[in-house]
Amino acid sequence: MNLGGPDSLAAVKPFLVNLFSDPAIIGLPGFLRLPLARFVAWRRAPVAHDIYVRLGGRSPLLANTEAQARALEAALGPGHRCFVTMRYWHPLGAETAREVAEWAPDEIVCLPLYPQYSTTTTASSLAAWQSAAAQQGLTRPTHMIRCYPCEQGLVEAIAGLVRPALEAVSSSGKPSRLLLTAHGLPKKIVRRGDPYPDQVGRTAAAVVGALGWAGLDWRVCYQSRVGPLEWIGPYTDEEIRRAGKDGVALVVVPISFVSEHSETLVELDLDYRRLAEIAGVPSYRRVATVGVDRSFIGSLATLVNRALAGSVV
């Protein structure tokens, strides 16, 4: 399970309408939420359109998620099949549920590709799947993996990608700082009890612990905020400016994203790299997402097997 992204420039606006129509994103009654969703999508569409132009006209998220599904399928072995379902663009839950029903599995495991739980991502995706599955008459036992912020394979995969970047900066003699950046969340959602920031902090601490880097200067920050609401911080762009003032090189690692998409390829690689140059950051290195890293895929397989065995995850 993943968020989804437009597969063409024409799909940008309807993708945004689907996103903002989700009650987990805009918590208003339907008669207010749906018109507001269309208005917000209309306002946001030009900016989003430009982002996807820079990505070649489409999101790479589906292709990257498909690659992870095939890698996981191989790790699980015969008798398992991995289907991809997206929350806000194709393949949507109804499409995937039909494919799953045709395959007629004995058991189903729902695996959101969000390591840290949030009502806006994990809970929304799982609820959408339950509805789609019910409409298809899928009544087989279903196991839901809700979060895995400190799963060993995830932590090892991130640390393994971060270590060479830290070593490269260290060999240059420049003082460095590690920014562990995650997608932001409005504060009002956190005040309602959303555990996301706590779980992001746990992932970050686990990665730093796995690195075992003496005297490491590190901090957690949040990116991708939109709209007038107050979001959780510190903000990634502000931390980049702070690094410029402090004269430290940056190693930036996404810890809530497990594959490359607009927030990494455009926001981190292009927009924030340019901001770092303007702010006077001596060096800016962005660490790749875990993608199909063997440790990460192995951890997903472990989660699936644990779920099938009846363990709570």
C-alpha positions as a Python dict, from the first residue, in 0.01 Angstrom:
ca = {
    (1, 'M'): (0, 0, 0),
    (2, 'N'): (126, 344, -90),
    (3, 'L'): (5, 698, -144),
    (4, 'G'): (6, 701, -524),
    (5, 'G'): (92, 976, -767),
    (6, 'P'): (-33, 1112, -1101),
    (7, 'D'): (69, 905, -1403),
    (8, 'S'): (37, 1202, -1641),
    (9, 'L'): (11, 1579, -1621),
    (10, 'A'): (-362, 1551, -1693),
    (11, 'A'): (-396, 1337, -1380),
    (12, 'V'): (-247, 1597, -1144),
    (13, 'K'): (-570, 1778, -1060),
    (14, 'P'): (-791, 1467, -1016),
    (15, 'F'): (-516, 1314, -802),
    (16, 'L'): (-526, 1622, -579),
    (17, 'V'): (-906, 1610, -562),
    (18, 'N'): (-884, 1250, -441),
    (19, 'L'): (-621, 1348, -185),
    (20, 'F'): (-807, 1641, -35),
    (21, 'S'): (-1141, 1458, -44),
    (22, 'D'): (-1010, 1210, 213),
    (23, 'P'): (-1172, 1280, 553),
    (24, 'A'): (-838, 1186, 712),
    (25, 'I'): (-685, 1489, 535),
    (26, 'I'): (-971, 1739, 566),
    (27, 'G'): (-1189, 1646, 859),
    (28, 'L'): (-1514, 1813, 760),
    (29, 'P'): (-1857, 1670, 673),
    (30, 'G'): (-1879, 1556, 312),
    (31, 'F'): (-2103, 1841, 196),
    (32, 'L'): (-1831, 2086, 306),
    (33, 'R'): (-1523, 1873, 246),
    (34, 'L'): (-1585, 1785, -119),
    (35, 'P'): (-1633, 2142, -250),
    (36, 'L'): (-1336, 2252, -40),
    (37, 'A'): (-1128, 1964, -179),
    (38, 'R'): (-1200, 2077, -534),
    (39, 'F'): (-1110, 2435, -446),
    (40, 'V'): (-783, 2337, -272),
    (41, 'A'): (-694, 2108, -564),
    (42, 'W'): (-756, 2393, -807),
    (43, 'R'): (-530, 2624, -600),
    (44, 'R'): (-257, 2362, -559),
    (45, 'A'): (-266, 2222, -914),
    (46, 'P'): (-29, 2476, -1082),
    (47, 'V'): (244, 2413, -823),
    (48, 'A'): (197, 2037, -841),
    (49, 'H'): (189, 2051, -1221),
    (50, 'D'): (530, 2219, -1220),
    (51, 'I'): (668, 1952, -986),
    (52, 'Y'): (561, 1671, -1218),
    (53, 'V'): (691, 1855, -1524),
    (54, 'R'): (1030, 1846, -1351),
    (55, 'L'): (983, 1472, -1301),
    (56, 'G'): (920, 1415, -1671),
    (57, 'G'): (541, 1436, -1662),
    (58, 'R'): (455, 1167, -1411),
    (59, 'S'): (525, 1033, -1064),
    (60, 'P'): (779, 748, -1041),
    (61, 'L'): (611, 616, -726),
    (62, 'L'): (409, 339, -890),
    (63, 'A'): (706, 196, -1078),
    (64, 'N'): (919, 209, -765),
    (65, 'T'): (647, 45, -556),
    (66, 'E'): (602, -226, -819),
    (67, 'A'): (976, -297, -799),
    (68, 'Q'): (948, -333, -423),
    (69, 'A'): (648, -564, -463),
    (70, 'R'): (837, -791, -702),
    (71, 'A'): (1141, -799, -471),
    (72, 'L'): (919, -885, -174),
    (73, 'E'): (738, -1152, -373),
    (74, 'A'): (1074, -1316, -450),
    (75, 'A'): (1178, -1294, -85),
    (76, 'L'): (854, -1456, 33),
    (77, 'G'): (880, -1740, -216),
    (78, 'P'): (624, -1968, -387),
    (79, 'G'): (264, -1942, -275),
    (80, 'H'): (279, -1568, -218),
    (81, 'R'): (176, -1289, -452),
    (82, 'C'): (223, -917, -396),
    (83, 'F'): (-35, -671, -529),
    (84, 'V'): (5, -294, -528),
    (85, 'T'): (-275, -61, -424),
    (86, 'M'): (-257, 317, -407),
    (87, 'R'): (-467, 549, -195),
    (88, 'Y'): (-521, 846, -427),
    (89, 'W'): (-441, 729, -780),
    (90, 'H'): (-441, 412, -986),
    (91, 'P'): (-434, 130, -905),
    (92, 'L'): (-695, 229, -648),
    (93, 'G'): (-836, -9, -390),
    (94, 'A'): (-1131, -121, -603),
    (95, 'E'): (-903, -217, -892),
    (96, 'T'): (-663, -411, -674),
    (97, 'A'): (-940, -579, -479),
    (98, 'R'): (-1078, -722, -804),
    (99, 'E'): (-735, -864, -891),
    (100, 'V'): (-696, -1014, -546),
    (101, 'A'): (-1044, -1168, -560),
    (102, 'E'): (-963, -1328, -896),
    (103, 'W'): (-645, -1481, -751),
    (104, 'A'): (-850, -1614, -454),
    (105, 'P'): (-591, -1613, -175),
    (106, 'D'): (-623, -1814, 146),
    (107, 'E'): (-509, -1517, 355),
    (108, 'I'): (-439, -1149, 294),
    (109, 'V'): (-173, -928, 451),
    (110, 'C'): (-205, -550, 419),
    (111, 'L'): (141, -390, 417),
    (112, 'P'): (146, -8, 409),
    (113, 'L'): (480, 130, 293),
    (114, 'Y'): (467, 390, 571),
    (115, 'P'): (710, 279, 846),
    (116, 'Q'): (560, 527, 1092),
    (117, 'Y'): (188, 515, 1166),
    (118, 'S'): (-38, 812, 1101),
    (119, 'T'): (-412, 850, 1074),
    (120, 'T'): (-351, 1043, 750),
    (121, 'T'): (-161, 762, 578),
    (122, 'T'): (-172, 415, 735),
    (123, 'A'): (-518, 437, 889),
    (124, 'S'): (-665, 595, 576),
    (125, 'S'): (-513, 330, 347),
    (126, 'L'): (-627, 41, 565),
    (127, 'A'): (-981, 178, 592),
    (128, 'A'): (-1000, 229, 215),
    (129, 'W'): (-886, -129, 159),
    (130, 'Q'): (-1144, -270, 400),
    (131, 'S'): (-1417, -91, 209),
    (132, 'A'): (-1289, -205, -131),
    (133, 'A'): (-1243, -564, -10),
    (134, 'A'): (-1595, -575, 132),
    (135, 'Q'): (-1739, -460, -200),
    (136, 'Q'): (-1556, -747, -373),
    (137, 'G'): (-1672, -1000, -114),
    (138, 'L'): (-1318, -1070, 6),
    (139, 'T'): (-1385, -1244, 335),
    (140, 'R'): (-1060, -1437, 375),
    (141, 'P'): (-861, -1381, 696),
    (142, 'T'): (-686, -1045, 668),
    (143, 'H'): (-385, -932, 871),
    (144, 'M'): (-294, -564, 892),
    (145, 'I'): (60, -441, 949),
    (146, 'R'): (22, -101, 1109),
    (147, 'C'): (378, 26, 1162),
    (148, 'Y'): (742, -77, 1186),
    (149, 'P'): (942, 233, 1284),
    (150, 'C'): (1232, 39, 1438),
    (151, 'E'): (1225, -281, 1233),
    (152, 'Q'): (1584, -405, 1220),
    (153, 'G'): (1611, -439, 843),
    (154, 'L'): (1472, -89, 786),
    (155, 'V'): (1715, 64, 1035),
    (156, 'E'): (2010, -132, 896),
    (157, 'A'): (1922, -31, 539),
    (158, 'I'): (1904, 339, 624),
    (159, 'A'): (2223, 329, 832),
    (160, 'G'): (2403, 142, 553),
    (161, 'L'): (2313, 417, 308),
    (162, 'V'): (2402, 700, 548),
    (163, 'R'): (2743, 572, 657),
    (164, 'P'): (2928, 625, 323),
    (165, 'A'): (2794, 980, 301),
    (166, 'L'): (2915, 1061, 653),
    (167, 'E'): (3253, 904, 575),
    (168, 'A'): (3286, 1113, 259),
    (169, 'V'): (3213, 1436, 445),
    (170, 'S'): (3440, 1336, 732),
    (171, 'S'): (3730, 1267, 495),
    (172, 'S'): (3696, 1619, 357),
    (173, 'G'): (3766, 1762, 701),
    (174, 'K'): (3443, 1963, 711),
    (175, 'P'): (3224, 1962, 1023),
    (176, 'S'): (2900, 1786, 937),
    (177, 'R'): (2541, 1749, 1050),
    (178, 'L'): (2294, 1470, 978),
    (179, 'L'): (1938, 1579, 900),
    (180, 'L'): (1684, 1299, 929),
    (181, 'T'): (1388, 1439, 740),
    (182, 'A'): (1030, 1315, 735),
    (183, 'H'): (706, 1429, 576),
    (184, 'G'): (537, 1690, 793),
    (185, 'L'): (197, 1678, 961),
    (186, 'P'): (-32, 1958, 1081),
    (187, 'K'): (-8, 2012, 1456),
    (188, 'K'): (-383, 1984, 1499),
    (189, 'I'): (-366, 1620, 1386),
    (190, 'V'): (-89, 1547, 1636),
    (191, 'R'): (-290, 1713, 1912),
    (192, 'R'): (-566, 1457, 1843),
    (193, 'G'): (-323, 1184, 1944),
    (194, 'D'): (-153, 1090, 1617),
    (195, 'P'): (165, 893, 1708),
    (196, 'Y'): (356, 985, 1393),
    (197, 'P'): (612, 1232, 1538),
    (198, 'D'): (697, 996, 1822),
    (199, 'Q'): (753, 710, 1578),
    (200, 'V'): (963, 929, 1347),
    (201, 'G'): (1178, 1013, 1650),
    (202, 'R'): (1214, 644, 1730),
    (203, 'T'): (1325, 565, 1375),
    (204, 'A'): (1580, 846, 1385),
    (205, 'A'): (1721, 738, 1722),
    (206, 'A'): (1746, 377, 1603),
    (207, 'V'): (1935, 480, 1289),
    (208, 'V'): (2176, 696, 1488),
    (209, 'G'): (2227, 410, 1731),
    (210, 'A'): (2301, 171, 1445),
    (211, 'L'): (2552, 414, 1296),
    (212, 'G'): (2752, 424, 1619),
    (213, 'W'): (2919, 745, 1501),
    (214, 'A'): (3098, 913, 1789),
    (215, 'G'): (3001, 1276, 1845),
    (216, 'L'): (2749, 1278, 1561),
    (217, 'D'): (2563, 1607, 1521),
    (218, 'W'): (2211, 1506, 1419),
    (219, 'R'): (1853, 1626, 1431),
    (220, 'V'): (1506, 1534, 1309),
    (221, 'C'): (1317, 1773, 1082),
    (222, 'Y'): (1003, 1782, 869),
    (223, 'Q'): (938, 1879, 507),
    (224, 'S'): (656, 1917, 253),
    (225, 'R'): (422, 2143, 450),
    (226, 'V'): (146, 2315, 252),
    (227, 'G'): (-132, 2558, 336),
    (228, 'P'): (-184, 2802, 623),
    (229, 'L'): (-198, 2549, 910),
    (230, 'E'): (79, 2523, 1168),
    (231, 'W'): (284, 2209, 1105),
    (232, 'I'): (515, 2010, 1330),
    (233, 'G'): (876, 2119, 1326),
    (234, 'P'): (1155, 2192, 1308),
    (235, 'Y'): (1117, 2249, 934),
    (236, 'T'): (1378, 2104, 701),
    (237, 'D'): (1426, 2429, 510),
    (238, 'E'): (1492, 2616, 836),
    (239, 'E'): (1748, 2355, 940),
    (240, 'I'): (1923, 2399, 606),
    (241, 'R'): (1948, 2773, 666),
    (242, 'R'): (2075, 2705, 1019),
    (243, 'A'): (2346, 2477, 879),
    (244, 'G'): (2455, 2759, 648),
    (245, 'K'): (2488, 2996, 943),
    (246, 'D'): (2677, 2730, 1142),
    (247, 'G'): (2906, 2652, 849),
    (248, 'V'): (2845, 2277, 860),
    (249, 'A'): (2813, 2030, 573),
    (250, 'L'): (2484, 1844, 551),
    (251, 'V'): (2399, 1481, 502),
    (252, 'V'): (2023, 1463, 445),
    (253, 'V'): (1842, 1131, 480),
    (254, 'P'): (1468, 1071, 427),
    (255, 'I'): (1339, 844, 704),
    (256, 'S'): (965, 836, 637),
    (257, 'F'): (992, 770, 262),
    (258, 'V'): (1096, 424, 141),
    (259, 'S'): (1109, 499, -233),
    (260, 'E'): (1193, 791, -457),
    (261, 'H'): (917, 1033, -558),
    (262, 'S'): (846, 1406, -575),
    (263, 'E'): (942, 1484, -215),
    (264, 'T'): (1286, 1332, -262),
    (265, 'L'): (1363, 1389, -630),
    (266, 'V'): (1232, 1747, -649),
    (267, 'E'): (1204, 1888, -297),
    (268, 'L'): (1523, 1737, -151),
    (269, 'D'): (1737, 1701, -463),
    (270, 'L'): (1651, 2024, -642),
    (271, 'D'): (1474, 2281, -424),
    (272, 'Y'): (1657, 2216, -97),
    (273, 'R'): (1992, 2168, -269),
    (274, 'R'): (1947, 2514, -423),
    (275, 'L'): (1846, 2652, -83),
    (276, 'A'): (2163, 2502, 67),
    (277, 'E'): (2375, 2676, -195),
    (278, 'I'): (2206, 3010, -127),
    (279, 'A'): (2239, 2960, 250),
    (280, 'G'): (2611, 2889, 223),
    (281, 'V'): (2607, 2525, 327),
    (282, 'P'): (2959, 2395, 246),
    (283, 'S'): (2838, 2059, 116),
    (284, 'Y'): (2494, 1902, 64),
    (285, 'R'): (2461, 1525, 27),
    (286, 'R'): (2124, 1355, -2),
    (287, 'V'): (2108, 988, 93),
    (288, 'A'): (1889, 763, -123),
    (289, 'T'): (1571, 599, 3),
    (290, 'V'): (1587, 229, 94),
    (291, 'G'): (1401, 117, -221),
    (292, 'V'): (1476, -250, -288),
    (293, 'D'): (1768, -269, -46),
    (294, 'R'): (1806, -634, 58),
    (295, 'S'): (1788, -559, 431),
    (296, 'F'): (1471, -355, 389),
    (297, 'I'): (1296, -609, 167),
    (298, 'G'): (1401, -879, 412),
    (299, 'S'): (1243, -684, 696),
    (300, 'L'): (918, -656, 498),
    (301, 'A'): (920, -1032, 443),
    (302, 'T'): (972, -1082, 816),
    (303, 'L'): (677, -856, 890),
    (304, 'V'): (453, -1048, 649),
    (305, 'N'): (553, -1385, 792),
    (306, 'R'): (505, -1256, 1145),
    (307, 'A'): (157, -1132, 1052),
    (308, 'L'): (66, -1468, 896),
    (309, 'A'): (185, -1642, 1214),
    (310, 'G'): (-56, -1428, 1413),
    (311, 'S'): (195, -1195, 1576),
    (312, 'V'): (85, -838, 1638),
    (313, 'V'): (277, -588, 1425),
}
